[in-house]
Amino acid sequence: MRLSEFWIAVRDEFGMSYGRSLTRDLVLGELGDLTADQAIEKGLPTRDVWLALCRASDVPENRWYGVGQVRKA
């Protein structure tokens, strides 16, 4: 997942305002207690960050690949 696809998925799933708050403020335990923004800054794969954000936010699994995004194997 490219960074641009990550932000599209965040916007589509959460809305831009709430999505930005989540990526900035929600601490993701599975990513070493980093926020999504911090994890991306540290170079973690954006797909891993997206999936951690989805799990932490109880996004249904059928939307983990982003609203309108094609699931890639």
N, C-alpha and C positions, 0 to 999 in steps of 0.2 A: 504494500500500500504506500503510495507516494504521500508526501506531506500535504499536498493540495487535496488529495482524495480524503485524507484524514479530516481536514477542516470542512470539506463538503459533507462528509458523514456526520460530523458533530453538528453542523448547522441544520441538516435535514432531520436528525433525530431529536435534538434538544432545542433548536432555535439558537440563533447566534448569541443573544445576550446570556441566556441560561447556560448554553454550551461553553462560552468563555469563562463564566463563573466556575463551572465544574472543572474545566481543565486547569484553572488557576488555583482552586481551593480544595478540591477533593483529593485527600491523600489515599493513594492506592497501595495497600499492603503488599499485594503480590508483585509490585514493582519496587520493593525495598522502601516503602513509606515515602515515595515521591509523588508529587502531583503529575498529571499528564504533561504539563508544560515543562517541569523539571526533567522528566524522563526523556522527552524529546530533545531537550537541551543537552542531556548527557549522551545522546546518540542511540538510545534504545530504539529498536525497530518500531515504526509508527503502527504497524499492524498489531504488534503486541500491546502497545499502549491503548489502541482502540478497543481491543478485546478486553483488556483489564477494565477500562472505563465502562464498557457495556456490562460486564459482570457486576461491577460495584454499583451500577445504577439500575440493576434489574431489567435491563433491556432484553426483551424476548430473543431467544437464540436465532429465530428466523430473520432478525434485523441486525445481527452482529456484523454483517458485511456492509452496512450502510444502507440507508433508505435508497432504493433504486439502484444500488450497486450490485454487480454480478459477483457471485461467490466464485473465488478462484481456488483451485485445488493446490 
